[in-house]
Each structure stands twice: as structure tokens, then as C-alpha cells.
């Protein structure tokens, strides 16, 4: 899948029309993404995200949830603090 829109730093729209919110702690990873970046969506076993977007070129991953869903504040704080 390719990126069709990434106007907001925390939301990415893919060429299949799906929209995903990027985990706050993973935003820096997306800075190198370009419209031609090939991404794969995978289910995640993570406590805070339902899925992961994986960059096919370098295998970097970001945790995501569907746009419109909300992150669990407690889990986000724990993950960002590294606990």
C-alpha cells in the first residue's frame, strides 16, 4: 500500500482509503515516509495498538489504530515512559 495523504503528522491515509492514527511515540519514524513508500499493515500484539504499519524498504514499524479511535491514556503514558 502507498500513502495517499499524510497531512496531519499523526494520521496517515493509505491508497486503499483506510486511515490510521500513529502512536505518539512513533511519529519520528514517519518523518522519512514519502508518497511512494511501500507500507504493509499487520495485526499487532501490542498493548496500545491494534495494528502496525511496516515500511517494506527498511522494515521500520509504527503502531497504529484506526482513525477516530482513541488511545488508552494510561497505556500511552506507560509506553512513552518506558514502563
C-alpha positions, 0 to 999 in steps of 0.5 A: 500500500502507498500513502495517499495523504499524510497531512496531519503528522499523526494520521496517515491515509493509505491508497486503499482509503483506510486511515490510521492514527500513529502512536505518539511515540512513533511519529519520528519514524514517519518523518522519512515516509514519502508518497511512494513508500511501500507500507504493509499493515499487520495485526499487532500484539501490542498493548496500545495498538491494534495494528502496525504499519511496516515500511517494506524498504527498511522494515521500520514499524509504527503502531497504529489504530484506526482513525477516530479511535482513541488511545488508552491514556494510561497505556500511552503514558506507560509506553512513552515512559518506558514502563 
